[in-house]
Amino acid sequence: MTSIKAQSIEQWFDTNDSGPLLIAGPCSVESPEQVLETAQQIRANAPISLLRGGVWKPRTKPGSFEGVGAEAMRWLIDAGKAINTPTTVEVANAEHVELALKEGADVLWIGARTTVNPFYVQEIAEALKGVNIPVLVKNPIHAEIGLWAGAIERFQKAGTKRIAAVHRGFFSTAKSIYRNEPEWQHSFDLRALMPEIKIICDPSHIAGDRSLIKEVSQVAMDLGMEGLMIETHRDPDCALSDAKQQITPAKLGEIIRELKIHTEVPLQPNAELATLREALDVLDDAIVDVLQKRFAKVKDIAAIKEREGLSIFHMERWLKLVQEQTSKAEGKDMSPAFIHELFALIHKYSVDYQTELIKKDS
């Protein structure tokens, strides 16, 4: 990783707000009146830190509203000035960067469809060499933490010091109430790789439905994320893009006021918390010991299967295992879904382990 030190979000702007960084504004800048009225209503209802607005909209399907373009940049900047609030805009190439800088955008963000392509990211990073402007990097569409961290590192190597990540969820083929699965563990993975990088949550793109935005925002705060990026529109139902996931400025204010903001757990917790953590450490050690013993048995099973010419995977055995363990979970006040996912992971590695053992012996 690069040695360039990132500045914390708190150092980016002169703000007196004690809560999380709040980025709000319409999905798309549709007209001067729309973005100005939305901005004014946000300012009246919530402690906004940055006014966001989409100028160019990379859409999945042609024919969808793809943004007004360059003209909308000026409308966004003017709206930000009118409410005395810095602005942020998505850029996808060097040309976008040039226009955003020329018009006076205060922060740039890199969208999920851009983060997936190192060539696009490098082009933007090169265009920002020598420019002192903050950059927000959204996670790639699919859960590839290396791509996310790599994109951030490209900007760091180009000299960008004010940089943060945006967690906007990940594409999934599984049926879900969310537009993009939160998969919160990937934000932990990024923190482990780049502990100096702060993470902002984008509840709008995770939820995909305005009724879920409060819930997702609260989880983000519970997990210690440093801010929220929420799509807000004066009249969401009439929005030209992503209408379903946008909320009114009044609703935004309500959500922010009702959020429970928790303080970070100190390195030296109180005695009760320390005792409970020590107990968890003992249990975690026991889990690892049990898994070690389980894999020793898996090794013995692999030897028998190879000797007898049996297949590695047995569907009936797998279904029986899942049914028995999820049933036990229901009787022990545990989530059956969690137990199913846990044993699916254990089973996957057991199959992989048997496969490798048999390969070595063949």
Stockholm file with secondary structure:
# STOCKHOLM 1.0

chainA/1-362         MTSIKAQSIEQWFDTNDSGPLLIAGPCSVESPEQVLETAQQIRANAPISLLRGGVWKPRTKPGSFEGVGAEAMRWLIDAGKAINTPTTVEVANAEHVELALKEGADVLWIGARTTVNPFYVQEIAEALKGVNIPVLVKNPIHAEIGLWAGAIERFQKAGTKRIAAVHRGFFSTAKSIYRNEPEWQHSFDLRALMPEIKIICDPSHIAGDRSLIKEVSQVAMDLGMEGLMIETHRDPDCALSDAKQQITPAKLGEIIRELKIHTEVPLQPNAELATLREALDVLDDAIVDVLQKRFAKVKDIAAIKEREGLSIFHMERWLKLVQEQTSKAEGKDMSPAFIHELFALIHKYSVDYQTELIKKDS
#=GR chainA/1-362 SS CCCCCCCCGGGTSCCCCCSCEEEEECSBCCCHHHHHHHHHHHHHHSCCSEEECBSSCCCSSTTSCCCCCHHHHHHHHHHHHHTTCCEEEECCSHHHHHHHHHHTCSEEEECHHHHTCHHHHHHHHHHTTTCCCCEEEECCSSCCHHHHHHHHHHHHHTTCCSEEEEECCBCCSSCCSSSSBCCTHHHHHHHHHCTTCCEEECHHHHHSSGGGHHHHHHHHHHTTCSEEEEEBCSSGGGCSSCGGGCBCHHHHHHHHHHCCCCCCCCSSCCHHHHHHHHHHHHHHHHHHHHHHHHHHHHHHHHHHHHHHTCCSCCHHHHHHHHHHHHHHHHHTTCCHHHHHHHHHHHHHHHHHHHHHHHHHHC
#=GC SS_cons         CCCCCCCCGGGTSCCCCCSCEEEEECSBCCCHHHHHHHHHHHHHHSCCSEEECBSSCCCSSTTSCCCCCHHHHHHHHHHHHHTTCCEEEECCSHHHHHHHHHHTCSEEEECHHHHTCHHHHHHHHHHTTTCCCCEEEECCSSCCHHHHHHHHHHHHHTTCCSEEEEECCBCCSSCCSSSSBCCTHHHHHHHHHCTTCCEEECHHHHHSSGGGHHHHHHHHHHTTCSEEEEEBCSSGGGCSSCGGGCBCHHHHHHHHHHCCCCCCCCSSCCHHHHHHHHHHHHHHHHHHHHHHHHHHHHHHHHHHHHHHTCCSCCHHHHHHHHHHHHHHHHHTTCCHHHHHHHHHHHHHHHHHHHHHHHHHHC
//
